[in-house]
């Protein structure tokens, strides 16, 4: 908590508000409160199911799935979320994996899935990750996919500075024009996929 407070103060937030709580436990009861949630929750964790919030519809002990439902619950109608998830969330075939993807696609507008290269969290972890962008309160029609190849640093343990940008300017440019451009070429870095196709493929987002 002290590290988090200091980090926010160093980034210009003079009065940060951080509570020391387990947001997946029954002691945490915030719902429909926030306009924006931005998160990089812990991956590959597990929790005693008897300790989790009773209202969770996703019956699992996998924290990377429970956190997505938690963020959905925290958002008010029209609220937006950007969350980093391990790749397995996109294609896992367990019932819980499919339920969480269905929740994000049917109860939200899944605006984008940005796949990141596996080295972006080195030297701490080599896991492949993706960023989900979704807006609560309306169903998905099309999902914009982008295969990010660089974040402006080398993808080895040294993470050497290259340009500090990589594909990020390109992502921002084409994300904001995604419906105008309506890209369909699956061989490019980015393209739109209709919800009907995703449903046919068992809610797979990979």
Number of C-alpha atoms within 10 A of each C-alpha: 9 7 8 12 16 13 13 15 13 10 8 9 12 11 9 13 9 11 9 6 9 10 15 20 16 13 12 12 12 12 13 13 12 18 15 16 14 12 15 12 15 13 16 12 11 14 14 10 14 10 12 20 17 12 9 13 13 18 16 19 18 18 18 22 24 23 20 24 20 17 23 26 19 20 22 18 17 16 20 23 24 19 17 22 24 20 18 17 22 21 16 16 14 10 11 19 22 18 18 21 23 17 19 23 25 17 17 22 22 26 22 21 22 19 22 22 18 19 22 23 17 15 12 9 11 15 17 16 22 24 20 20 21 25 25 25 18 16 16 20 15 21 22 22 23 23 17 18 17 20 20 17 17 18 20 14 14 10 15 12 12 12 11 13 13 16 16 14 11 13 16 11 10 18 19 10 11 19 12 9 12 15 18 13 10 11 7 10 16 22 22 21 18 13 18 12 12 17 13 9 11 13 22 18 18 14
